[in-house]
């Protein structure tokens, strides 16, 4: 007797397609490659983000000042050169430049960085010019000495 076959013969299931099964593992190699490239980029660019005029700052025990707004940085180098951020200016052009940058805001924060080997009078000359221009938030920048060091 011939009857329909129930079960799995050689022709069973030919009309059905196999269902798609998602892969259970994640390929992390591209992710690791991208992270390594970003790490290298950040390692190279991080040292470039600091203020560009090198000076040997004096050391102090005072606490660091915390603030939310970015101050302007005026640097006086060992040879007496004056820089606003990274642009060298003459003492006569310092105040007009700062007034233009700050839109004549007397509350603008200005940090003065002076080399430790510099004459004290040159730093006071810069601070006096800033004070005479009406800037009230002028501060000196110094390094905190390492613990146990002199």
Phi and psi restraints in degrees (value plus and minus 20) as a CYANA .aco file:
   2 UNK   PHI    -122.2   -82.2
   2 UNK   PSI     111.3   151.3
   3 UNK   PHI    -166.1  -126.1
   3 UNK   PSI     146.8   186.8
   4 UNK   PHI     -87.7   -47.7
   4 UNK   PSI     123.4   163.4
   5 UNK   PHI    -109.7   -69.7
   5 UNK   PSI     109.4   149.4
   6 UNK   PHI    -125.3   -85.3
   6 UNK   PSI     101.4   141.4
   7 UNK   PHI     109.4   149.4
   7 UNK   PSI    -183.8  -143.8
   8 UNK   PHI    -124.7   -84.7
   8 UNK   PSI      68.1   108.1
   9 UNK   PHI    -113.1   -73.1
   9 UNK   PSI    -196.2  -156.2
  10 UNK   PHI     -85.0   -45.0
  10 UNK   PSI     -41.3    -1.3
  11 UNK   PHI    -122.5   -82.5
  11 UNK   PSI     -18.6    21.4
  12 UNK   PHI     -92.6   -52.6
  12 UNK   PSI     116.8   156.8
  13 UNK   PHI      61.4   101.4
  13 UNK   PSI     -11.1    28.9
  14 UNK   PHI     -88.8   -48.8
  14 UNK   PSI     -49.0    -9.0
  15 UNK   PHI     -99.2   -59.2
  15 UNK   PSI     -37.2     2.8
  16 UNK   PHI    -116.1   -76.1
  16 UNK   PSI     126.5   166.5
  17 UNK   PHI    -117.4   -77.4
  17 UNK   PSI     133.0   173.0
  18 UNK   PHI     -92.6   -52.6
  18 UNK   PSI     119.9   159.9
  19 UNK   PHI     -95.3   -55.3
  19 UNK   PSI     128.0   168.0
  20 UNK   PHI     -94.1   -54.1
  20 UNK   PSI     112.6   152.6
  21 UNK   PHI    -131.5   -91.5
  21 UNK   PSI     103.3   143.3
  22 UNK   PHI     -86.5   -46.5
  22 UNK   PSI     130.4   170.4
  23 UNK   PHI     -94.6   -54.6
  23 UNK   PSI     115.5   155.5
  24 UNK   PHI    -110.3   -70.3
  24 UNK   PSI     -20.0    20.0
  25 UNK   PHI    -140.4  -100.4
  25 UNK   PSI     130.5   170.5
  26 UNK   PHI    -126.2   -86.2
  26 UNK   PSI     114.1   154.1
  27 UNK   PHI    -104.9   -64.9
  27 UNK   PSI      88.6   128.6
  28 UNK   PHI    -115.4   -75.4
  28 UNK   PSI     -21.4    18.6
  29 UNK   PHI     -79.5   -39.5
  29 UNK   PSI     -66.9   -26.9
  30 UNK   PHI     -82.7   -42.7
  30 UNK   PSI     -56.8   -16.8
  31 UNK   PHI     -83.0   -43.0
  31 UNK   PSI     -64.5   -24.5
  32 UNK   PHI     -85.1   -45.1
  32 UNK   PSI     -59.9   -19.9
  33 UNK   PHI     -81.4   -41.4
  33 UNK   PSI     -64.4   -24.4
  34 UNK   PHI     -84.8   -44.8
  34 UNK   PSI     -62.2   -22.2
  35 UNK   PHI     -83.5   -43.5
  35 UNK   PSI     -59.3   -19.3
  36 UNK   PHI     -86.5   -46.5
  36 UNK   PSI     -59.4   -19.4
  37 UNK   PHI     -84.7   -44.7
  37 UNK   PSI     -63.5   -23.5
  38 UNK   PHI     -83.8   -43.8
  38 UNK   PSI     -59.1   -19.1
  39 UNK   PHI     -79.4   -39.4
  39 UNK   PSI     -65.2   -25.2
  40 UNK   PHI     -84.9   -44.9
  40 UNK   PSI     -62.9   -22.9
  41 UNK   PHI     -80.3   -40.3
  41 UNK   PSI     -66.2   -26.2
  42 UNK   PHI     -87.6   -47.6
  42 UNK   PSI     -54.8   -14.8
  43 UNK   PHI     -86.6   -46.6
  43 UNK   PSI     -54.3   -14.3
  44 UNK   PHI     -97.4   -57.4
  44 UNK   PSI     -59.3   -19.3
  45 UNK   PHI    -105.1   -65.1
  45 UNK   PSI     -42.4    -2.4
  46 UNK   PHI     -79.1   -39.1
  46 UNK   PSI     -64.9   -24.9
  47 UNK   PHI     -86.0   -46.0
  47 UNK   PSI     -40.8    -0.8
  48 UNK   PHI    -100.5   -60.5
  48 UNK   PSI     -30.0    10.0
  49 UNK   PHI    -102.8   -62.8
  49 UNK   PSI     -30.2     9.8
  50 UNK   PHI     -99.8   -59.8
  50 UNK   PSI     144.5   184.5
  51 UNK   PHI     -81.1   -41.1
  51 UNK   PSI     115.2   155.2
  52 UNK   PHI    -102.6   -62.6
  52 UNK   PSI     -30.5     9.5
  53 UNK   PHI    -114.1   -74.1
  53 UNK   PSI      94.8   134.8
  54 UNK   PHI     -97.6   -57.6
  54 UNK   PSI     108.6   148.6
  55 UNK   PHI    -157.9  -117.9
  55 UNK   PSI     134.3   174.3
  56 UNK   PHI    -114.5   -74.5
  56 UNK   PSI      77.3   117.3
  57 UNK   PHI     -96.0   -56.0
  57 UNK   PSI     126.1   166.1
  58 UNK   PHI     -90.9   -50.9
  58 UNK   PSI     143.1   183.1
  59 UNK   PHI    -125.6   -85.6
  59 UNK   PSI     130.0   170.0
  60 UNK   PHI    -168.7  -128.7
  60 UNK   PSI     142.8   182.8
  61 UNK   PHI    -115.4   -75.4
  61 UNK   PSI     -21.5    18.5
  62 UNK   PHI     -86.1   -46.1
  62 UNK   PSI     132.2   172.2
  63 UNK   PHI     -96.3   -56.3
  63 UNK   PSI     132.9   172.9
  64 UNK   PHI     -90.2   -50.2
  64 UNK   PSI     126.2   166.2
  65 UNK   PHI    -110.9   -70.9
  65 UNK   PSI     109.2   149.2
  66 UNK   PHI    -124.0   -84.0
  66 UNK   PSI     119.2   159.2
  67 UNK   PHI    -174.2  -134.2
  67 UNK   PSI     137.5   177.5
  68 UNK   PHI    -115.3   -75.3
  68 UNK   PSI     -46.9    -6.9
  69 UNK   PHI    -111.8   -71.8
  69 UNK   PSI     130.2   170.2
  70 UNK   PHI    -102.8   -62.8
  70 UNK   PSI     105.2   145.2
  71 UNK   PHI    -103.3   -63.3
  71 UNK   PSI     141.2   181.2
  72 UNK   PHI    -101.9   -61.9
  72 UNK   PSI     124.8   164.8
  73 UNK   PHI    -135.8   -95.8
  73 UNK   PSI     101.9   141.9
  74 UNK   PHI    -128.1   -88.1
  74 UNK   PSI     103.3   143.3
  75 UNK   PHI    -133.8   -93.8
  75 UNK   PSI     112.9   152.9
  76 UNK   PHI    -132.2   -92.2
  76 UNK   PSI      96.7   136.7
  77 UNK   PHI    -103.3   -63.3
  77 UNK   PSI     153.8   193.8
  78 UNK   PHI     -77.7   -37.7
  78 UNK   PSI     -55.9   -15.9
  79 UNK   PHI    -107.3   -67.3
  79 UNK   PSI     -15.3    24.7
  80 UNK   PHI      74.0   114.0
  80 UNK   PSI     -17.5    22.5
  81 UNK   PHI     -89.5   -49.5
  81 UNK   PSI     126.0   166.0
  82 UNK   PHI    -134.3   -94.3
  82 UNK   PSI     110.6   150.6
  83 UNK   PHI    -144.9  -104.9
  83 UNK   PSI     116.9   156.9
  84 UNK   PHI    -126.1   -86.1
  84 UNK   PSI      95.8   135.8
  85 UNK   PHI      36.7    76.7
  85 UNK   PSI    -123.5   -83.5
  86 UNK   PHI    -143.3  -103.3
  86 UNK   PSI      -7.0    33.0
  87 UNK   PHI    -125.0   -85.0
  87 UNK   PSI     104.2   144.2
  88 UNK   PHI     -97.1   -57.1
  88 UNK   PSI     116.0   156.0
  89 UNK   PHI    -155.9  -115.9
  89 UNK   PSI     140.2   180.2
  90 UNK   PHI    -106.9   -66.9
  90 UNK   PSI     138.6   178.6
  91 UNK   PHI     -80.1   -40.1
  91 UNK   PSI     -53.1   -13.1
  92 UNK   PHI     -91.0   -51.0
  92 UNK   PSI     -46.1    -6.1
  93 UNK   PHI    -115.5   -75.5
  93 UNK   PSI     -24.6    15.4
  94 UNK   PHI     -83.4   -43.4
  94 UNK   PSI     -73.1   -33.1
  95 UNK   PHI     -84.8   -44.8
  95 UNK   PSI     -67.6   -27.6
  96 UNK   PHI     -79.7   -39.7
  96 UNK   PSI     -55.9   -15.9
  97 UNK   PHI     -86.4   -46.4
  97 UNK   PSI     -65.0   -25.0
  98 UNK   PHI     -87.2   -47.2
  98 UNK   PSI     -56.5   -16.5
  99 UNK   PHI     -83.4   -43.4
  99 UNK   PSI     -60.4   -20.4
 100 UNK   PHI     -88.3   -48.3
 100 UNK   PSI     -60.3   -20.3
 101 UNK   PHI     -87.8   -47.8
 101 UNK   PSI     -61.6   -21.6
 102 UNK   PHI    -110.1   -70.1
 102 UNK   PSI     -19.2    20.8
 103 UNK   PHI      37.8    77.8
 103 UNK   PSI      20.7    60.7
 104 UNK   PHI      37.8    77.8
 104 UNK   PSI      16.0    56.0
 105 UNK   PHI    -110.0   -70.0
 105 UNK   PSI      90.4   130.4
 106 UNK   PHI     -90.8   -50.8
 106 UNK   PSI     -32.8     7.2
 107 UNK   PHI    -111.4   -71.4
 107 UNK   PSI     -15.0    25.0
 108 UNK   PHI     -86.0   -46.0
 108 UNK   PSI     117.5   157.5
 109 UNK   PHI    -102.0   -62.0
 109 UNK   PSI     110.1   150.1
 110 UNK   PHI    -148.3  -108.3
 110 UNK   PSI     105.3   145.3
 111 UNK   PHI    -123.5   -83.5
 111 UNK   PSI     111.3   151.3
 112 UNK   PHI    -126.9   -86.9
 112 UNK   PSI     101.2   141.2
 113 UNK   PHI    -129.0   -89.0
 113 UNK   PSI     103.1   143.1
 114 UNK   PHI    -144.2  -104.2
 114 UNK   PSI     117.5   157.5
 115 UNK   PHI     -83.3   -43.3
 115 UNK   PSI     124.0   164.0
 116 UNK   PHI     -87.2   -47.2
 116 UNK   PSI     -42.5    -2.5
 117 UNK   PHI    -108.7   -68.7
 117 UNK   PSI     -20.7    19.3
 118 UNK   PHI     -97.9   -57.9
 118 UNK   PSI     128.2   168.2
 119 UNK   PHI     -81.6   -41.6
 119 UNK   PSI     116.6   156.6
 120 UNK   PHI     -80.1   -40.1
 120 UNK   PSI     -55.0   -15.0
 121 UNK   PHI     -82.8   -42.8
 121 UNK   PSI     -53.9   -13.9
 122 UNK   PHI     -88.4   -48.4
 122 UNK   PSI     -60.2   -20.2
 123 UNK   PHI     -85.8   -45.8
 123 UNK   PSI     -60.9   -20.9
 124 UNK   PHI     -87.6   -47.6
 124 UNK   PSI     -51.1   -11.1
 125 UNK   PHI     -83.4   -43.4
 125 UNK   PSI     -63.6   -23.6
 126 UNK   PHI     -86.9   -46.9
 126 UNK   PSI     -65.7   -25.7
 127 UNK   PHI     -83.0   -43.0
 127 UNK   PSI     -59.0   -19.0
 128 UNK   PHI     -84.4   -44.4
 128 UNK   PSI     -59.4   -19.4
 129 UNK   PHI     -84.7   -44.7
 129 UNK   PSI     -59.3   -19.3
 130 UNK   PHI     -87.8   -47.8
 130 UNK   PSI     -60.5   -20.5
 131 UNK   PHI     -86.2   -46.2
 131 UNK   PSI     -63.0   -23.0
 132 UNK   PHI     -84.7   -44.7
 132 UNK   PSI     -47.7    -7.7
 133 UNK   PHI     -98.5   -58.5
 133 UNK   PSI     -28.2    11.8
 134 UNK   PHI      80.0   120.0
 134 UNK   PSI     -16.8    23.2
 135 UNK   PHI     -94.4   -54.4
 135 UNK   PSI     104.1   144.1
 136 UNK   PHI    -123.0   -83.0
 136 UNK   PSI     -36.4     3.6
 137 UNK   PHI    -129.7   -89.7
 137 UNK   PSI      48.6    88.6
 138 UNK   PHI    -129.0   -89.0
 138 UNK   PSI     111.3   151.3
 139 UNK   PHI    -153.9  -113.9
 139 UNK   PSI     130.1   170.1
 140 UNK   PHI    -110.2   -70.2
 140 UNK   PSI     124.3   164.3
 141 UNK   PHI    -127.4   -87.4
 141 UNK   PSI     115.6   155.6
 142 UNK   PHI    -161.4  -121.4
 142 UNK   PSI     145.6   185.6
 143 UNK   PHI    -113.6   -73.6
 143 UNK   PSI     129.3   169.3
 144 UNK   PHI    -107.9   -67.9
 144 UNK   PSI     107.0   147.0
 145 UNK   PHI     -86.8   -46.8
 145 UNK   PSI     130.7   170.7
 146 UNK   PHI     -85.4   -45.4
 146 UNK   PSI     128.7   168.7
 147 UNK   PHI     -81.9   -41.9
 147 UNK   PSI     114.1   154.1
 148 UNK   PHI      61.6   101.6
 148 UNK   PSI     -25.3    14.7
 149 UNK   PHI    -117.0   -77.0
 149 UNK   PSI     152.7   192.7
